[in-house]
Every structure is written in structure tokens, then in C-alpha cells.
Amino acid sequence: MLLSLLIFLPLVYALIVMALPARFSRPVSLALSGLHFVFSLVLLARFDVTTADLQFVEQMDWVKSFGISYFVGIDGISLWLVMLTTFLTPLTILGSWTAITDKVKGFHVAMLALEATMIGTFLAMDAVLFYVFFEASLIPMYFMIGIWGGARRIYATVKFFIYTMFGSLFMLVALIALMFMTQEMLGGQMSASILDFYKLEIPFVAGQFLNSQTLLFFAFALAFAIKVPMFPFHTWLPDAHVEAPTPGSVILAGVMLKMGTYGFMRLGLPLFPEAVEYWSWLFMLLAVVGIIYGALVAMVQPDIKKLVAYSSVSHMGYVVLGLFAFNAYGLTGGLYQMLNHGISTGALFLMVGMIYERTHSREISQYGGLAKAAPWYTILFVIVTMSSIAVPMTNGFIGEFLILLGGFEANPIFGAMAVLGVVLGASYMLWMVKRVFFGGEGEIVTKYKSAGLDLNIREAVVMAPLIVLIFWMGIFPNHFLRGSKASLEHLEKNMRTYELGIHNPSQKDQSEKYSMAEERGE
Amino acid sequence: MNEQLLLGLLVVLPFLGFLFNGIRFTSKNYKLAGTVASTASGLCFLISLTLVAKLIGMPEGERVITSHFFDWFLAGDFSVSASFLLDPINAVMILVITGVGTLIHIFSIGYISHDERPSKYFAYLNLFLMNMLILVLGDNLLVMFVGWEGVGLCSYLLIGFWFSDPEKAAAGMKAFITNRIGDAGFLLGIFMLFLSFGTVTFSEIATRLPETAEMMWTGPITLACLFLFIGATGKSAQIPLYVWLPDAMAGPTPVSALIHAATMVTAGVYMIVRMSDVFVLAPLVMNVIAIIGALTALGAATIGMTQWDIKKILAYSTVSQLGYMFLAVGVGAFIPAMFHLMTHAFFKALMFLGSGSVIHAMADEQDVRKMGGLKKYMPITHFTFLLGWLAIIGAPPLAGFFSKDEILWYSFASPAGHWSLWVAGVIAAGCTAFYMTRLMCLTFWGESRVPKEVHPHESPVSMTFPLIVLGVLSVVGGWIGIPHVLGAIIPGHPPNVLEHWLEPVVRMLKPEHASAAVEFALMGISLSVAGISAYFAYDFYLVHKDRPTMVTKKLGGLYSLVSDKYRIDEFYFGRIINPLIDLSKGLWLYIDINFIDKMTYLASDMVKGSGQFLRSLQNGNLQQYALYISLGVVVTITYILMGS
């Protein structure tokens, strides 16, 4: 029941918020989502880090004739992404306390519904269920941008919705094809279980495009590449981010982009090993181009939020590079970088929102000298910047280092090119910091500094956990890597014959006893 | 107390100091902030002394103290732990860092007393100390890299300490980004080494070195060393990445003394000495290092002769002296490099602090043309500066004489050396003598050109005390490394203590056909070159004051090229940075908005267009439908007929 509660409780919360008067929406959704985070900690505590198998599995027939089931489970790959979601949601709600003043109830319902669909995406082990959650998450986000967004919100949200859905349709076709394939394998019974998909041996011909494995792989890859977004499918992102309200940007960048990279880890890589191996150069190339291109374009953005949006293209490029490097370093770094990006970019969007609330401007050229007017804000912003540019002892370093090491081992040329991103990343972030925070006082700072530009207590409370995590994950990464180690090793070592078992605690105890007996030589 | 704990305290104490001052960063109580920070630093110095005493007590060849704190991270075969290692090499470093560091902390109390944010300043200073100690104490490349980037961060924060001035903020940014270029190289070096040796721990690399070196093609090692050296050129301001250091003078002067002269900028030298066993396997890279070092020494020294800002002169001097150290490591003279690192830390910190004392007295004036005759107002500053001057131009028996001469001798006689490297070194020594004498003449001697409204005065004791200590060290600091040829003729035959200390852990490329006569001859030449240059400078700036302008005119374009710092900055901005920004704008406007995004619209327009076309087919017109039906029938019948 644990996982189902984790997925569906937010919907119950949404109903509660809906039933209560609007003035309760904020505190109630904050309290409930906070509670939900505590609840997810229970999951974390009970999670068995020693196995790569799926844990807390629940399976129920849904559409039996097509083998579609309600099938959820968790392993080391999804664990931290679920935690990231439950962690960011309450912070985002608290962060948008004063930013969202219109249709407050609807906003919080959308937030909580979004949380449910995102967690569902990370936990679904049935391809159709995964698809449903993957798509359903678009709906609350669509409203969030469309209702609470900026001036061009309708344009941005339609673009975001259609663009990402366009990609997903290819995935839908591909997964129906896979379901038909299982029919052959299982002797007539269709299955949409991802675990059954893993068992498929999909025909592959190297050097050709028109074979099942390559086509199916590219169908999935297109859906995920748009979601990530990988270069050159990224143009929906800056528009969506600029128009989205702060909480929308935080969740979009913090969690939703990871659905794409998670999709690669869960489906793209293990389902189509030969195609992945054959075409990995293409994805690494696009990733490297994305890293450099995103950084360069970020450098010349006049709008802070757009700068952060393009920096996401660059950062997510690192993640993809790590995944397609497909060695222990790359996979570990890639997964870690997903979390890092969620934290540091989430924090950046939150902070940009905080200052925007006061000045109603995101034009870099209007700022300057903010460090004097808002010293605490500046300190935190610089810390988040350090995390974003991967200075050691922050979380960003661990992820970037492992990805670059993995990328370098897999392909020294691409790896070395990606290292350039380290320089460019520092350049666009520090240049922005210099123009916004240092130097003479900008017009907007002069205009609003008497109103108080520094953080208030609520905002400090929002930032504190993020700052703590930045250092915690940077200094003691093993606390986090431990949870994913078994799963990632399993993925790396068994790429060709990847399968996932279902964890049965009692059975495991027996096998442990057995192996101990073996060790004693019995 | 146990050694592990002491090693840990070396990081914890400055960190606590950082926290204490960082949390109350708005406080103006400079005395409290300075006392706390200096105490943290001073305790570190005492701990360092204790630890080094313990090392001395250990049998030779086994002088190692290690401390494992926790496993940092692991992924696959890559595992790295947060561990420290103290051996004779970094024993020298921690003494210099904490010793000179403490003096500079104390000096800062007086220097920063009028500032708005003294607590913030001391917080950064302690943070720097912590990172610098992590850098030198790390037992593997990754922990070293933590400190490596950490000191870069502190340097960024401290250069931009007065961030309201856009130029100072820009200088900080420039330092960070230029260093990042080096750091990218460092990272690649780490990758290469890890993929070759399967470890990033120094001791494990050392043990695997013999077998790997035998088995393996040296290509990867050469590349790894080259990448690491790129890292060093960033941090230690060598060609082509030295450009950030002169700009870094925008920071408070004690910071220039601590970070940009005595400690951080020497990290590259330390790193190469630490990895010397690997570097000697890459003779090609060693040659590159020696050549870059010699060129940097020479180039920066010539620029130094033409500058008017007292701190800029010292900055180019630092770049130049760092060039000597790289020349030394490039010819395999690792111990002389460490020796010069140490003596340079003494006399350059001394001169930077001295310049700070001057600037403080001159109400923030840095132009030497507006100084002169300060000797009578600031006797202590002048006298200690004088010692620094004598030390850097290599007057015997001051510190710089021994260390610089060792380097010159090795650059000539080492198997990796070459006479041309020696010539470059000697010319650079001549330039050094010239610009330092020029600095002395313009600042302290001659008649005063101080504007009337400025009243120079000697600095308070908290500032002159560190000067005196460093002055003494600049005199006696070289005596622990007296070359054997000199030791042989000096009464009492003083041994080369430093070489003896480092020899068990550092393998040098020793001169093969060492001849005492040649060594003395070379020493004589370099001494006379320095002496003559110093005399010329004295003559130019105190006796025949019209000569500099005359010479400048004669040199014409060449002079302006040098005084414009060879226009390297202009080249970087004009040819690399600005084009890159233009390129980025182009990418954004033309590729991103007008091509990639347009393509997605094209795709959606195609869908829309085909939809419109299909819609036009079903417009409710019956005649048209009848036409479709008949067309369909015709096509079907034709197809059937053709098929049969």
C-alpha cells in the first residue's frame, strides 16, 4: 500500500483543499505536502539498499485482455527522484506563498495533482500506466502556466503541451508495438509490464535504420529527448520557463525534466541495448552540443530567468552524456546530476522569483549592486551559483565530475569537449552574478531598495533546506549514492540482458542465510 | 595529542573562524574579528610546528602522517576518500601557509580597520586558509582539487571584496574564469591518471608507477602531465593564463600578499613537485614546463620594468618569480623549486605587505610617480622593504640569492636543462634587479613627490611587526638551503638542510657533470648582471632622471608594447572573448529563434496544412463527392485491370 498511498494521497489532499474555503488553501496544502514528505521518509527508511530488485511492489489487473495492470514498484533509480518530488513540492508551495494571489485554491489543487502524477511516473512499472502518468502530468502544468503565467502564457503553455505530447505519441505507438511483441513471447497473452518488456529480444540490425529495435528506440528517445529537453528539441523550454509562474518553473525544471532522463534510464537504455550501443555516439554528441550550446546561449540572455532556462539545457546535457556513456561513473553521475539540477536550478528559480516579486523585473541590465541592498539574498544566491557551476564540496561537483569521468572514458573527444562546459558554466553564471549583484547600483535596485530587497523569514525557511542539501550532497554523497548503487550496478553490468526481479524480503533473508552457510563452507 | 586529530584541526579551526565571522559578517568590530581569525590561524601554525616536529622525530624515509576522515564518494571502481597526508614536501608548505598566513592575518587587523566589512574580510581569509590547507594536505588528487577550486573561490571573493567597483568585481570574475580554464585541464589530467592507474591517491599512484610505466605506452602519462600543467598555468599564473594575476591586485593588499604571492599561486608548483615521479616520465612535458617557465619569468619581468602602479610591479614580479619555479620543476630541480617557493613567500609577502603599508600611509595612492622619499616617514617599512629588495635581486647571503642561484644552476646543468634556459633566467634576473631597484628609488628614495594633502606616516605596530618578522625571514630563510659548493667553502660547512629533508621523498634530475668551477662562474655572472642592472636603475631614477624618457623614446614601439603588457589582454578580448559573445548572440538569434524554433513551427504548419487540405475535401458539396466516387472507381478498375 505504501507506494499507492505515495501516489494517490496528494490527490486526496487536492480534494481536501478543494473542499475547504480558499483562505485555507495555502496552509493546508503546505501542511499536507509537508506531511507527505515525512511520509516519503518512511519509504526511504524502509528501502533496502542492498538489492537491485523492485521493492514495495503492488500489482493489480487493470485491462486484463491487453495485459495492462496497475503495477508500481521502486528501485534505486526511482528512489531519489520520488524523494526529490516530495521534497520540492512543499518548498515550492511555501515559496509561492505571496507570488500566487489569484485563484489560490485552483493553484494548490494543480500543485498537488502534479505531485501525484510525477510520483506516479517514477513508480509505474507498467508501460501504459507510465504513459498515463507521464501525460497526465502535463495537464496541471498546462494550467499552471496558462492561468498563473506571464503575458504570453497561452502561447507558451500550448507550445509546451503540444510539443511534449507530440513526442509522447511516438512513445505510445512504440509501446503498443512492444505489447504486441510480448504477445508472441508469452504465447498469446499480451503484457504491458515493463518487466516483461525487458525480457523481449527485439530484432536489431547494425548500420540500418529500418529495423524494429532502432525504430522503437528512436520513438522512445524522441519522447524523452523532447522532455529533457535535448538539443535541438529544447525551444519550448525557454518560453515555458519565462512565462511560467515561479512554482511552475521550479517544478518544471526541478522534477518534470527528469521524467525524460528517467525515461531513458528505465526504458530507453535497458530495452534497446544494441540500438543504444550503436547510436550512443549520436546522443553523446547531442548532449555535448547541448552542454556547450546551452551555455553559450545562456551567456547572452538579457533575462535572468531565460538564462537559468538555457542553463538547464546545458545541465541536462550533462545528464544525458552520463547516461549514454553507460559506465558506472556516467550512470551514477547522471542520476546524481538529476537531483543536483533539481535542487540548484529549483533554488535558482525560487530566488529569481523572490526578487521578481519585489521589483517586477528580470532584466539583468536593470540590476547592479544588489549585494549591498540584499546581503543575505546575495550570500545564498552565490552559494547556489557555486552549486550550479559545480564547485567541489557542493552537490554539483560530484555529479559533474562523475559524468565527465564517465564521458571521458566512453569517448575521450566528447568527454574533453564537455569539460569545456565547466568553463562556460562558470562564465555565464558569474557574469550574471557580477552584473546583478556587484558594481554600481542599478535603477531597479535604487527604486525598490527602501522597500527592502533582502530575504524575509519565510523565504529563508524555503532556502535553508536547499542550502543544507547542497553541502550535504557535496560533502557526504555516499549517503545518497548508497541508495542507488545496487540498481545502477545492476543496470551497468547487465545491459544486454537487463531484467528486474521483484524483491521479496522473506526470500532474501533465506538467501542470505544460504550464502552465509556457503561462506562457512557448509 | 594524536596526529590524526591535529591534522583534522588544521581544517576545523579556520572553518570555525570562518563560521564565527561569517555569521556576523555585518559587524564592524574589526578587533574581535581579526583576533578570532588570527587566533585560528596562529593555532594552525602551532599545530603545524607540532606536526613537523613529530615528522622530524620519525626515522628518515618513513616520515608520513596520514589521517583518514571518511569515504568521500564512490561509483563503480572509482573511490576516493577524504584523507590527509603529511610528509616532508607539504610540511614545508603548511609551515609557510600558516606562518606567513598568521602574519598576514595580524597585519590585516590594522589594514582593514577603516573598512565597512572587516568581519566578512576575516571570514574569507580563514576560509582561504582552510582551503589552502586542504589543497596541500590532500592525500589524493580529488581532495587536492577541492582545495584547488576552494582557494580559487576565496580568491574570487577577496579580489571582488570591494564589489561596488565594477572593475574590482570584473577582476574577481576574470580570476575565477581564467582559473576555471586551468581547472578544466586539471580535471582532464585527473581523468587520464585515473584511467591509467586506476586510482587518484598519490601513494597508490607511486606504487603502481613502476609496473604501469613499464607496461604502458607513455602517451597517456604525457597527456595527463600536460593537462595537469595546464591546471598549474591557471592557478600559478603562467603563460598563457597569467592574465588574471595583475588584475587580481584589485583586492585588498594583504590578500595579494597571502593569496597572490605567498601561497595560492604556488599551488601549481607544489602540485607538480607532489606528482614529480609521474612528471619525470614525461620528458616532453618537462621541457614544455621549463620553456613556459623561462618565458614567463622573462616576459613578466620585462613588463615589470615599465609599470607605475606599485602593486602591479609586484604582481608582474610574482608572475616572473613563479616562472622561475616552473623553470626549476621543468628541469627536474624539484627541491630548488620548493626552496624558491619558500623564500619567495617570505620576501614577496614582505614586499606586498610593505606596499600595503605604503598605500595605507599614502591614503590609497598606488602610483609610484606620486611617492618618493618615503624613507624618512616610514623607517620600518623602508628598512624591511630594503631587505626584501636585496633578497629578490639575489644579494648574498639573503634568501633569494641561494634559491635563485640553485634554480639557475640546475637550468644549466641538469640533464633536462639547456644553456638557453639559463640565459633566459639570467636576463630575467637582470630585469628583476632593475625593476625592484626602480621601485625602491621611486618609492622610498630621492625627493618626495607626495601631494601636499597626503601626510605619510609609519603604520601601527600590528602592521610593522609582521614586516619585521618577514624581514628577518627574508635574510635568514635561505640558510637552510645553502648549495653544496658554497657550503664547502663557508666556515663550519653548513649543510643543505632543505635538500636533506626533501631528498628521501623527492627524486630530482641531478646535474651529471657538476663542476664547482662552472657553478661558481655562473654564479658570478648572474650576480654581476643583477648588480649592473641595479646600478643602471639607480642611475636612471635617482641620478640621471632624464635617461628613462630618453630610452623610452628610443625604444618607441617596443617600449609601448612592453608597457601595454604585450597587449595579451587585448588579444584575448578581441580575438576570443568578444567573438565568442558575438557567436553566442548569433546562435541565440539566428539558430535558436530563427532556425530551430522555426523548424518546429514548420513541422506544425505541415500538420496544419495537411489538415486544411483534408478538410477542404469534405466541404458538403455533393457533386464534388460524386466526382471523388467516380475517380475512385476509375482508379480501382484501372488497378484491377493492370494487375491481371
Chai-1 contact restraints between the chains, C-beta under 6 A:
chainA,res_idxA,chainB,res_idxB,connection_type,confidence,min_distance_angstrom,max_distance_angstrom,comment,restraint_id
A,P232,B,I596,contact,1.0,0.0,6.0,A-B,restraint_1
A,T235,B,I596,contact,1.0,0.0,6.0,A-B,restraint_2
A,T235,B,D597,contact,1.0,0.0,6.0,A-B,restraint_3
A,L296,B,S584,contact,1.0,0.0,6.0,A-B,restraint_4
A,L296,B,L587,contact,1.0,0.0,6.0,A-B,restraint_5
A,V297,B,L587,contact,1.0,0.0,6.0,A-B,restraint_6
A,V297,B,W588,contact,1.0,0.0,6.0,A-B,restraint_7
A,V297,B,D592,contact,1.0,0.0,6.0,A-B,restraint_8
A,M299,B,S584,contact,1.0,0.0,6.0,A-B,restraint_9
A,V300,B,S584,contact,1.0,0.0,6.0,A-B,restraint_10
A,V300,B,K585,contact,1.0,0.0,6.0,A-B,restraint_11
A,V300,B,W588,contact,1.0,0.0,6.0,A-B,restraint_12
A,A328,B,A75,contact,1.0,0.0,6.0,A-B,restraint_13
A,A328,B,G76,contact,1.0,0.0,6.0,A-B,restraint_14
A,Y329,B,A75,contact,1.0,0.0,6.0,A-B,restraint_15
A,Y329,B,G76,contact,1.0,0.0,6.0,A-B,restraint_16
A,Y329,B,F78,contact,1.0,0.0,6.0,A-B,restraint_17
A,T332,B,A75,contact,1.0,0.0,6.0,A-B,restraint_18
A,A371,B,F163,contact,1.0,0.0,6.0,A-B,restraint_19
A,V391,B,E149,contact,1.0,0.0,6.0,A-B,restraint_20
A,V391,B,L153,contact,1.0,0.0,6.0,A-B,restraint_21
A,P392,B,V146,contact,1.0,0.0,6.0,A-B,restraint_22
A,P392,B,E149,contact,1.0,0.0,6.0,A-B,restraint_23
A,I398,B,F73,contact,1.0,0.0,6.0,A-B,restraint_24
A,L402,B,A75,contact,1.0,0.0,6.0,A-B,restraint_25
A,L405,B,F191,contact,1.0,0.0,6.0,A-B,restraint_26
A,F408,B,F191,contact,1.0,0.0,6.0,A-B,restraint_27
A,E409,B,L195,contact,1.0,0.0,6.0,A-B,restraint_28
A,V419,B,A184,contact,1.0,0.0,6.0,A-B,restraint_29
A,V419,B,L187,contact,1.0,0.0,6.0,A-B,restraint_30
A,V419,B,L188,contact,1.0,0.0,6.0,A-B,restraint_31
A,V422,B,A184,contact,1.0,0.0,6.0,A-B,restraint_32
A,V423,B,R180,contact,1.0,0.0,6.0,A-B,restraint_33
A,V423,B,I181,contact,1.0,0.0,6.0,A-B,restraint_34
A,V423,B,A184,contact,1.0,0.0,6.0,A-B,restraint_35
A,A426,B,I177,contact,1.0,0.0,6.0,A-B,restraint_36
A,A426,B,R180,contact,1.0,0.0,6.0,A-B,restraint_37
A,S427,B,I177,contact,1.0,0.0,6.0,A-B,restraint_38
A,L430,B,M173,contact,1.0,0.0,6.0,A-B,restraint_39
A,L430,B,F176,contact,1.0,0.0,6.0,A-B,restraint_40
A,K434,B,A169,contact,1.0,0.0,6.0,A-B,restraint_41
A,K434,B,M173,contact,1.0,0.0,6.0,A-B,restraint_42
A,F438,B,F163,contact,1.0,0.0,6.0,A-B,restraint_43
A,F438,B,A169,contact,1.0,0.0,6.0,A-B,restraint_44
A,G439,B,P166,contact,1.0,0.0,6.0,A-B,restraint_45
A,G439,B,A169,contact,1.0,0.0,6.0,A-B,restraint_46
A,P477,B,F73,contact,1.0,0.0,6.0,A-B,restraint_47
A,N478,B,D71,contact,1.0,0.0,6.0,A-B,restraint_48
A,N478,B,F73,contact,1.0,0.0,6.0,A-B,restraint_49
